[in-house]
Amino acid sequence: MTSAVLVLAMALTTMALRFLPFILFGKKTPAYISYLGKVLPSAIIALLVVYCLKDVAITEKPHGIPELIACISVVVTQVLKRNAVASIILGTIIYMALIRIV
């Protein structure tokens, strides 16, 4: 019973968050919201990259080599395939393999 209530609460919250912009703005989206929709995804990705690499010690072994190779593989895969899921999976696999090898 508790699980059903939790699932219902999460579903209602998700629906409310999805419908809220349409309720607030109607069919006309303000220019600043459209601008944020264009620039925020790139800014968020950049922030995630900085967060992921903040603890890399380039002065100690393995000098950030696994992270660098994994990042390059993600960028190359994304440029060639334009598939975020494939890029993330390949980068993760390469990184996990490298931290065990290097």
N, C-alpha and C positions, 0 to 999 in steps of 0.2 A: 504494500500500500504506500509506504513512504517513497519508494522508487518511482511509482506512478505520479505522485504529487511533485516530486523533483523534476521529472521529465516534463510534466505539464507546465511547471513554473518556468523552466528553461525555454520551452517552446513559445510560451506567451511573451517572455522577455525578448526573445529573438524576433518574433513577429512585430512587437511594439517598436523595436529599434529599426526594423526595416521599413515600417510604415510611417514613422515619425517625420522624416524629411518631407514626405508627400503631404502630410497633414499640416506641417508648418509652412511650407512654401507653395503648396498647390502644384500646378503644372509648370510654372515659371520658376526656374532655378536662378537665384541671384548670381551675378557675375563673380563675386568673390568665392562663392562655393564652387563654381565651375573651375575657377583658377586653382583653388586648393585641391580639387580632384585631379588636376593635371600635374601639379608639382609635388604633392605629398608622397605618392608612391615611390618616386626616385629618392626623395629625402629619407624616407623610412628605410629603404634598402641600404642607403649609405650609412645610416645610423646603425643598422644591424651588422654591417660589415665592420665598422669601427668597434662595436661592442664585442664581436666575436674575436677580433684580433688584438684587443687591448692588453691581454696578458701574455702575448707571445714574447719570449725572451730571446732576442736575436744575439745576445752576447753569450748565451749558454747553448750547449748541444741540445738539440739538432739545429739551432740557429734559425728556427722558423721555416725550415725547408719544407716540411710536410704541409704547413699552412699555405705557403707560397704556391706549391705545385697544385694543391687542391683548389685554390682561388683561380689560378690560371686555367685549370681544367673546367671550372664552372663558367668562366667568361668565354672560353673558346666554344664550349658546348652550346651556350646560350646564343652566341653569334651565329654558329653554324645551323643549329636546329630550331632556335626560337621556341624552346620548350622548357619552361621553368622547372617542371617536375623532373624531367630528365637531367637537367643541369644540377639540381640539388642532390638527386640520388647519386649521380656519378661522382660529384664532388665529395659527398659523404663517404662513399665506398673507397675512393682514392685516399682520402684523409685517414680513414680508419686503418687501411692497409699500411700506409706509410708510417703511422705512429707506432706500429708494431715492428716494422722493418728497420727504420732509421733510428 
